[in-house]
Amino acid sequence: MLKRTHSFFQIILIGLLLGLAGCSSDNQETTISAAPTEKFQPSDSQISLNNQGVGEMGYFDYDKASQTFQELVNSAPDWDLAKQNLAIALLNRQKTGDEEKSIEISQQLIAENPDNIVAHYIVGILKFNQGDCETTLQSLQIVVQKDSQDAYALYFMGQCYLQNADSQTALDYYQKAISANSYLRSAYYGAFMASQRLEQTEQATEYLEAYKKLDNNPKAVLAEIKYTRMGTKANAQPYPDDNGKKSELSEFIPPFFLEKNELNIDSSKTIQTFGLVNLNRDAKTQLYVVSDNTLKIYDDFITNPKELATLTTNLQTNAENLAWGDINNDNKIDFYATGLTDQLYLQTDSGFEKVDMNGAKMPDLQSKAVRFIDADHDGDLDILLLNTEGRFEIWNNNLNGTYTALSSQTNLANDSGYLQIYAHDIDNDRDTDIVLLAENNISILLNDRMWDYQYIESEIFSNSLKGLTFADNDVDGVLEISVSGEAGKTYVLQFDQRKIKRTGEFDTKLKSQMILSADVNGNSQKEFLLADNQSINIINQAGKTIEQISVDNISDFKIFNTINGADIIALTNNQLWHVPASKNRGKFMLLNFSGKEDQANSVRSNYSGIGTSFTLRSGSFYAAGDVFFNQSGTSQDYQPISIAGGMKPTIDYLDMEWSDGVYQSEIGLEVGKFHAITETQRQLSSCPVIFVKNKGKYEFVSDVLGVGGIGFALGRHEYGEPRPWENYLLNDGQISSENGYFKIQFTEPMEESAYLDSMKLEVIDVPESYSVVLDERMVISEPKASGVPLFYNDLIRPKRAFNKHGEEITSSIHSTDKVAAEIINDDHRFLGLVDEQIVTLEFPEELFGDYHLLMSGWVEYGYSQTMFAAWQAGKVAQAPTIEYFHDGQWKTILSQFGYPAGMPRVASVPLNIPEKTNKIRIRTNMEIYFDELAVFQSKQANDVVSHKLWLTDARLFQLGYPKRTDNEQRVPSYDMNNVQPFWDTRYMKGAYTRLGDVSELVQNKDNALAIIGAGESIELSFKDDLPELQEGFKRYFLLKFHGWAKDMDILTHNGETLEPIPSSGNVSAKSKKLNQKYNTRYQSGR
């Protein structure tokens, strides 16, 4: 068997690799049409209504689509397509009773036509989702008998056999699925899992490597119980007359450029350098020219150049190379100029001003190449330089006006002789790597984050190297580096398994000194632009010249991005020329990216958007691009990006990955237009969110296990220590039983994962004279939290409260009403950190002895990325410290004791006040919203009665994303009645818990973990066998969670993977078996 499967694997892998070439083919399985063959002839209005429903499904509005298809079925009860589409809409809507209704409709269709394989498929998928593999296999077997090339049906059959521990049969079906669709990633991982269980280690490794190769391939697809990811048979279908029409790209025929035009720019003085800058981040790019050490910037430079006089700047001697970008995140484009003495210039309202380079801690620098990138992904731009000897340095932006040479902190390339600097994500791991070009080789500084780099060198080339460019022309997610050598040689390199490998070369016979790349015709393939003494030559990827532009004695040339694609600006004989695009091209879009959202007044990516990468899809058309500005290795322009948009008037979607590693998508952008795209400042991580069933509906309560966060960065290689448990208290007005059960949902509506070990529900009945609060908080320093209930009769409230300016804020901290004390802050650099806040509480009586501080409120968490950035700037999070006033001075009671650990909740901490006082105060620089502050003295409540409720059922399912609203003071709320099926999130790589019953995993604290990802939920049901509440008592519900959470922030330790899997102590053999049994659902990426 091992020989046969190896042979199979090699055939499939060869087919997969060959199939990667070409960017206009979906290369998915060929299946029998999902539209049924039927005699019913719908009217035009019915066809229109059906297409409306299909469109609503395309926008994932399952509720509207269900209503539309139901209306259609009511008007056309004999139309099988309408009933089929209704079943698919209900399958995805997932309201109570929808699955049963979808199965009922499908079974009716089967009864009327046993050959309706779509109906069989729908039944199979729903039964798989319900954990009924026996019925799933029966239904899907009928499907594959009729359509042996349905990769999704084959894959789900493999999943069932794997769950039934029949690994060999599972492997057979995974292999069939791969044969049917070599881009179905899920099947490769299934084959890996099956091979592992069959102890075929070598084969398992090969399948895993194939799976990884598809990780960043935009053609790769996943099989999941989500719309568009279950195969074509689970997609709503238009009427067959409209089905299958595609817009394909036409053949584009040169010329792609028109004749050159002279620019009316002053050339009376020698032009030292020139380039393009977009000062306003709009569709209108400016030209900059440096001559006689003076910078001039021109608007409307193509038709009627206008010098922007206020920006004219006298530069230092021999100003040579400029890099542009917003270095201080103030919404103004700045620049750095190399020369005899380097100089950084900041833009102000009146022009450009020199930075004091001594004050910035960058004295006496003299460089020959410069670049701006966010090298450490902390939200600001750093400065990369090559000095005159060709030594490389990263000047880290501390975001406080100073810069640090990282060679003093970490290992960089120590050699001299480098000529050019480039930047890109070479290994597709979300961070920015650095490529250095020397005369005969290239070196890669592979970013391992937090200022750590691996140094990797290429082979030594016999020819001198002149420049390089990047492209992914086969759209397989693996970058090609094309390096231009002398005498026309161009070498194609790829980075694979931490080595730089030569994968090809071609010879143009051109004595070129410069190489650029651009898509010059709109087919998404980048062409090379090589300049010699007589012309600019357009070379395709095969090394063939497809167009020549006659330009003599070229000193330099630049790509000018326009709404029509690439134009050229060339310098020859001290005269600037414009070479415009012809009309022999496809359609383009012009995009500008920004990492700041003005309304949020916050930054995660740098404002300039430098470091963003993106992929565009329109039907079967793909295109990829980035915002690294790698057109030169010695300078860096700043302008919008041109990208081919395909042949449709609007694209399907644009997927982006910002420089902070955050994923975002935009849909329906119009082709032929300029689009300004800003990073959405949304809550990407916090902790798992809980919803409680109350009076017939699920209501948002708060989040939990923020204290159990794994890998949260505090500084360089410094991480928080997780506490894997948290308790949360509900009053009896927040939860009610339904049909004899209390129900709670433990959800992940953000881009993170949770590892739930156990959840228990206890009930506490106390006399009405008592109130209850937990000894709970995020602990930073002593004392530790116990999580136990504390009982008290009365709160001692302050009679007055004041902020740090002495303004009275008593009403805002007097009760828990989600109206907190206002935060006074002028420092918006770092999410979650603010200027020091002081809240002073003045009590009506003197305090002395033992008390507890009650804190009701919430915290705006920072991210690992922002904590690292703050650490660089010397701003460290100071958790709340509490002090008391005595004899004219403030004295510390507890230093950095902790805070409410997440969304709205009540926390407490014990206080021992050693001297009489009526004033205490809290100091912190964290963004904590104090809603209610008071003290109390805990009591021993003798009449308390406790009850333990038993978990009867726990079910894992793909919930989607309840709509989040951020209200005043960042207080969040979630609406379970408005759930989106998709959001801009990804999965960490790893094996998640299979869908369905997970009761065995969450009943006990035993390291058998239910692992869930973004958009998923565990619904837990507890039997309501409580006695009647005694008269004169009130009831509380104590939720006890044990587990962990981890987010995908780019600087979170191991944030890309579920592993290492956390545990409390040793994992028993029983728990290992449970983990192996349930945690089989591999997910990765989008």
Secondary structure as the mmCIF struct_conf table of DSSP 4:
data_model
#
loop_
_struct_conf.conf_type_id
_struct_conf.id
_struct_conf.beg_label_comp_id
_struct_conf.beg_label_asym_id
_struct_conf.beg_label_seq_id
_struct_conf.end_label_comp_id
_struct_conf.end_label_asym_id
_struct_conf.end_label_seq_id
HELX_RH_AL_P HELX_RH_AL_P1 LEU A 2 GLY A 19
TURN_TY1_P TURN_TY1_P1 LEU A 20 LEU A 20
BEND BEND1 ALA A 21 ALA A 21
BEND BEND2 CYS A 23 SER A 24
HELX_LH_PP_P HELX_LH_PP_P1 GLN A 28 THR A 30
BEND BEND3 ALA A 34 ALA A 35
HELX_LH_PP_P HELX_LH_PP_P2 PRO A 36 THR A 37
BEND BEND4 LYS A 39 LYS A 39
HELX_RH_AL_P HELX_RH_AL_P2 ASP A 44 GLY A 58
TURN_TY1_P TURN_TY1_P2 TYR A 59 PHE A 60
HELX_RH_AL_P HELX_RH_AL_P3 TYR A 62 SER A 75
TURN_TY1_P TURN_TY1_P3 PRO A 77 ASP A 78
HELX_RH_AL_P HELX_RH_AL_P4 ASP A 80 ARG A 93
TURN_TY1_P TURN_TY1_P4 THR A 96 GLY A 97
HELX_RH_AL_P HELX_RH_AL_P5 ASP A 98 GLU A 112
TURN_TY1_P TURN_TY1_P5 PRO A 114 ASP A 115
HELX_RH_AL_P HELX_RH_AL_P6 ILE A 117 ASN A 129
TURN_TY1_P TURN_TY1_P6 GLN A 130 GLY A 131
HELX_RH_AL_P HELX_RH_AL_P7 CYS A 133 LYS A 146
TURN_TY1_P TURN_TY1_P7 SER A 148 GLN A 149
HELX_RH_AL_P HELX_RH_AL_P8 ALA A 151 GLN A 163
TURN_TY1_P TURN_TY1_P8 ASN A 164 ALA A 165
HELX_RH_AL_P HELX_RH_AL_P9 SER A 167 ALA A 180
TURN_TY1_P TURN_TY1_P9 SER A 182 TYR A 183
STRN STRN1 LEU A 184 LEU A 184
HELX_RH_AL_P HELX_RH_AL_P10 ARG A 185 ARG A 197
TURN_TY1_P TURN_TY1_P10 LEU A 198 GLU A 199
HELX_RH_AL_P HELX_RH_AL_P11 THR A 201 LYS A 213
TURN_TY1_P TURN_TY1_P11 LEU A 214 ASN A 216
TURN_TY1_P TURN_TY1_P12 PRO A 218 LYS A 219
STRN STRN2 VAL A 221 VAL A 221
BEND BEND5 ILE A 225 LYS A 226
TURN_TY1_P TURN_TY1_P13 TYR A 227 THR A 228
BEND BEND6 ARG A 229 MET A 230
HELX_RH_3T_P HELX_RH_3T_P1 THR A 232 ALA A 234
BEND BEND7 ASN A 235 ASN A 235
HELX_RH_3T_P HELX_RH_3T_P2 PRO A 240 ASP A 242
TURN_TY1_P TURN_TY1_P14 ASN A 243 GLY A 244
HELX_LH_PP_P HELX_LH_PP_P3 GLU A 248 PHE A 252
BEND BEND8 PRO A 254 PRO A 254
STRN STRN3 PHE A 257 PHE A 257
STRN STRN4 ASN A 261 GLU A 262
BEND BEND9 SER A 268 LYS A 269
STRN STRN5 ILE A 271 VAL A 277
TURN_TY1_P TURN_TY1_P15 LEU A 279 ASN A 280
BEND BEND10 ARG A 281 ALA A 283
HELX_LH_PP_P HELX_LH_PP_P4 THR A 285 THR A 285
STRN STRN6 GLN A 286 SER A 291
TURN_TY1_P TURN_TY1_P16 ASP A 292 ASN A 293
STRN STRN7 THR A 294 ASP A 299
BEND BEND11 ASP A 300 ASP A 300
TURN_TY1_P TURN_TY1_P17 PHE A 301 THR A 303
BEND BEND12 ASN A 304 ASN A 304
STRN STRN8 LYS A 306 GLU A 307
HELX_RH_3T_P HELX_RH_3T_P3 ALA A 309 LEU A 311
STRN STRN9 THR A 313 ASN A 314
TURN_TY1_P TURN_TY1_P18 THR A 317 ASN A 318
STRN STRN10 LEU A 322 GLY A 325
TURN_TY1_P TURN_TY1_P19 ILE A 327 ASN A 328
BEND BEND13 ASN A 329 LYS A 332
STRN STRN11 ASP A 334 ALA A 337
BEND BEND14 GLY A 339 THR A 341
STRN STRN12 GLN A 343 THR A 348
TURN_TY1_P TURN_TY1_P20 ASP A 349 SER A 350
STRN STRN13 GLY A 351 LYS A 354
TURN_TY1_P TURN_TY1_P21 MET A 357 LYS A 361
TURN_TY1_P TURN_TY1_P22 PRO A 363 ASP A 364
STRN STRN14 SER A 367 ILE A 373
TURN_TY1_P TURN_TY1_P23 ALA A 375 ASP A 376
BEND BEND15 ASP A 378 ASP A 380
STRN STRN15 ASP A 382 ASN A 387
TURN_TY1_P TURN_TY1_P24 THR A 388 GLU A 389
STRN STRN16 PHE A 392 ASN A 397
BEND BEND16 LEU A 399 GLY A 401
STRN STRN17 TYR A 403 ALA A 405
HELX_RH_3T_P HELX_RH_3T_P4 LEU A 406 SER A 408
TURN_TY1_P TURN_TY1_P25 GLN A 409 GLN A 409
BEND BEND17 THR A 410 THR A 410
STRN STRN18 GLN A 420 HIS A 424
TURN_TY1_P TURN_TY1_P26 ILE A 426 ASP A 427
BEND BEND18 ASN A 428 ASP A 431
STRN STRN19 ASP A 433 LEU A 437
BEND BEND19 GLU A 439 ASN A 440
STRN STRN20 ILE A 442 ARG A 449
TURN_TY1_P TURN_TY1_P27 MET A 450 TRP A 451
STRN STRN21 ASP A 452 GLU A 457
HELX_LH_PP_P HELX_LH_PP_P5 GLU A 459 PHE A 461
BEND BEND20 SER A 462 ASN A 463
HELX_LH_PP_P HELX_LH_PP_P6 SER A 464 SER A 464
STRN STRN22 LEU A 465 ALA A 471
TURN_TY1_P TURN_TY1_P28 ASN A 473 ASP A 474
BEND BEND21 ASP A 476 GLY A 477
STRN STRN23 GLU A 480 GLY A 485
HELX_RH_3T_P HELX_RH_3T_P5 GLU A 486 GLY A 488
STRN STRN24 LYS A 489 ASP A 496
TURN_TY1_P TURN_TY1_P29 GLN A 497 ARG A 498
STRN STRN25 LYS A 499 ASP A 507
BEND BEND22 GLN A 513 GLN A 513
STRN STRN26 MET A 514 ALA A 518
BEND BEND23 VAL A 520 SER A 524
HELX_LH_PP_P HELX_LH_PP_P7 GLN A 525 LYS A 526
STRN STRN27 GLU A 527 ALA A 531
BEND BEND24 ASN A 533 GLN A 534
STRN STRN28 SER A 535 ILE A 539
TURN_TY1_P TURN_TY1_P30 GLN A 541 ALA A 542
BEND BEND25 GLY A 543 GLY A 543
STRN STRN29 THR A 545 SER A 550
BEND BEND26 ASP A 552 ASN A 553
STRN STRN30 ILE A 554 THR A 562
TURN_TY1_P TURN_TY1_P31 ILE A 563 ASN A 564
STRN STRN31 GLY A 565 THR A 572
TURN_TY1_P TURN_TY1_P32 ASN A 573 ASN A 574
STRN STRN32 GLN A 575 VAL A 579
STRN STRN33 ALA A 581 ALA A 581
BEND BEND27 LYS A 583 ARG A 585
STRN STRN34 LYS A 587 SER A 594
BEND BEND28 GLY A 595 GLY A 595
STRN STRN35 LYS A 596 GLU A 597
TURN_TY1_P TURN_TY1_P33 ASP A 598 ASN A 601
STRN STRN36 SER A 602 VAL A 603
BEND BEND29 ARG A 604 SER A 605
TURN_TY1_P TURN_TY1_P34 TYR A 607 SER A 608
TURN_TY1_P TURN_TY1_P35 ILE A 610 GLY A 611
STRN STRN37 SER A 613 SER A 618
TURN_TY1_P TURN_TY1_P36 GLY A 619 SER A 620
STRN STRN38 PHE A 621 ASP A 626
BEND BEND30 VAL A 627 PHE A 628
TURN_TY1_P TURN_TY1_P37 ASN A 630 GLN A 631
BEND BEND31 GLY A 633 THR A 634
STRN STRN39 GLN A 636 GLN A 636
STRN STRN40 TYR A 638 TYR A 638
STRN STRN41 ILE A 641 GLY A 646
BEND BEND32 MET A 647 PRO A 649
STRN STRN42 THR A 650 THR A 650
BEND BEND33 ASP A 652 ASP A 652
STRN STRN43 TYR A 653 GLU A 657
TURN_TY1_P TURN_TY1_P38 SER A 659 ASP A 660
BEND BEND34 GLY A 661 GLY A 661
STRN STRN44 TYR A 663 ILE A 667
BEND BEND35 GLY A 668 GLY A 668
HELX_LH_PP_P HELX_LH_PP_P8 LEU A 669 LEU A 669
STRN STRN45 GLU A 670 GLU A 670
TURN_TY1_P TURN_TY1_P39 VAL A 671 GLY A 672
BEND BEND36 LYS A 673 LYS A 673
STRN STRN46 PHE A 674 THR A 678
BEND BEND37 SER A 686 SER A 686
STRN STRN47 VAL A 689 ASN A 694
TURN_TY1_P TURN_TY1_P40 LYS A 695 GLY A 696
STRN STRN48 LYS A 697 ASP A 703
HELX_RH_3T_P HELX_RH_3T_P6 GLY A 706 GLY A 708
STRN STRN49 GLY A 709 GLY A 709
BEND BEND38 ILE A 710 GLY A 711
STRN STRN50 ALA A 713 GLY A 715
TURN_TY1_P TURN_TY1_P41 ARG A 716 HIS A 717
STRN STRN51 GLU A 718 TYR A 719
HELX_LH_PP_P HELX_LH_PP_P9 GLY A 720 PRO A 722
STRN STRN52 TRP A 725 ASN A 731
TURN_TY1_P TURN_TY1_P42 ASP A 732 GLY A 733
BEND BEND39 GLN A 734 GLN A 734
STRN STRN53 GLU A 738 GLU A 738
TURN_TY1_P TURN_TY1_P43 ASN A 739 GLY A 740
STRN STRN54 TYR A 741 GLU A 748
BEND BEND40 MET A 750 GLU A 751
STRN STRN55 GLU A 752 PRO A 767
TURN_TY1_P TURN_TY1_P44 GLU A 768 SER A 769
STRN STRN56 SER A 771 LEU A 774
BEND BEND41 ASP A 775 ASP A 775
STRN STRN57 MET A 778 VAL A 779
BEND BEND42 ILE A 780 PRO A 783
HELX_LH_PP_P HELX_LH_PP_P10 LYS A 784 ALA A 785
STRN STRN58 PRO A 789 TYR A 792
BEND BEND43 ASN A 793 ASN A 793
STRN STRN59 ILE A 796 ILE A 796
BEND BEND44 LYS A 799 LYS A 799
STRN STRN60 ARG A 800 PHE A 802
TURN_TY1_P TURN_TY1_P45 LYS A 804 HIS A 805
BEND BEND45 GLY A 806 GLY A 806
STRN STRN61 GLU A 808 GLU A 808
HELX_RH_3T_P HELX_RH_3T_P7 THR A 810 ILE A 813
STRN STRN62 HIS A 814 HIS A 814
BEND BEND46 SER A 815 SER A 815
BEND BEND47 ASP A 817 LYS A 818
HELX_LH_PP_P HELX_LH_PP_P11 ALA A 820 ILE A 823
BEND BEND48 ARG A 829 PHE A 830
TURN_TY1_P TURN_TY1_P46 LEU A 831 GLY A 832
STRN STRN63 LEU A 833 VAL A 859
HELX_RH_AL_P HELX_RH_AL_P12 SER A 864 GLN A 872
TURN_TY1_P TURN_TY1_P47 ALA A 873 GLY A 874
STRN STRN64 THR A 881 HIS A 886
TURN_TY1_P TURN_TY1_P48 ASP A 887 GLY A 888
STRN STRN65 GLN A 889 LEU A 894
BEND BEND49 SER A 895 GLN A 896
STRN STRN66 GLY A 898 TYR A 899
BEND BEND50 GLY A 902 PRO A 904
STRN STRN67 ARG A 905 MET A 926
STRN STRN68 ILE A 928 PHE A 936
STRN STRN69 LYS A 939 LYS A 939
TURN_TY1_P TURN_TY1_P49 ASN A 942 ASP A 943
STRN STRN70 VAL A 945 LEU A 949
HELX_LH_PP_P HELX_LH_PP_P12 TRP A 950 TRP A 950
STRN STRN71 LEU A 951 GLN A 958
STRN STRN72 TYR A 961 ASP A 966
HELX_RH_3T_P HELX_RH_3T_P8 GLU A 968 ARG A 970
STRN STRN73 PRO A 972 GLN A 980
BEND BEND51 PRO A 981 PRO A 981
BEND BEND52 ASP A 984 ASP A 984
STRN STRN74 TYR A 987 TYR A 992
HELX_LH_PP_P HELX_LH_PP_P13 THR A 993 ARG A 994
BEND BEND53 LEU A 995 LEU A 995
STRN STRN75 GLY A 996 ASP A 997
HELX_RH_AL_P HELX_RH_AL_P13 SER A 999 VAL A 1002
BEND BEND54 GLN A 1003 ASN A 1007
STRN STRN76 ALA A 1010 ILE A 1012
TURN_TY1_P TURN_TY1_P50 ALA A 1014 GLY A 1015
STRN STRN77 GLU A 1016 LYS A 1023
HELX_LH_PP_P HELX_LH_PP_P14 LEU A 1026 GLN A 1030
TURN_TY1_P TURN_TY1_P51 GLU A 1031 GLY A 1032
STRN STRN78 PHE A 1033 ASP A 1047
TURN_TY1_P TURN_TY1_P52 ILE A 1050 LEU A 1051
BEND BEND55 THR A 1052 THR A 1052
TURN_TY1_P TURN_TY1_P53 HIS A 1053 GLU A 1056
STRN STRN79 THR A 1057 THR A 1057
BEND BEND56 LEU A 1058 LEU A 1058
HELX_LH_PP_P HELX_LH_PP_P15 GLU A 1059 GLU A 1059
BEND BEND57 PRO A 1060 PRO A 1060
HELX_LH_PP_P HELX_LH_PP_P16 ILE A 1061 PRO A 1062
BEND BEND58 SER A 1064 GLY A 1065
HELX_LH_PP_P HELX_LH_PP_P17 ASN A 1066 SER A 1068
HELX_RH_AL_P HELX_RH_AL_P14 ALA A 1069 TYR A 1078
STRN STRN80 ARG A 1081 GLY A 1085
#
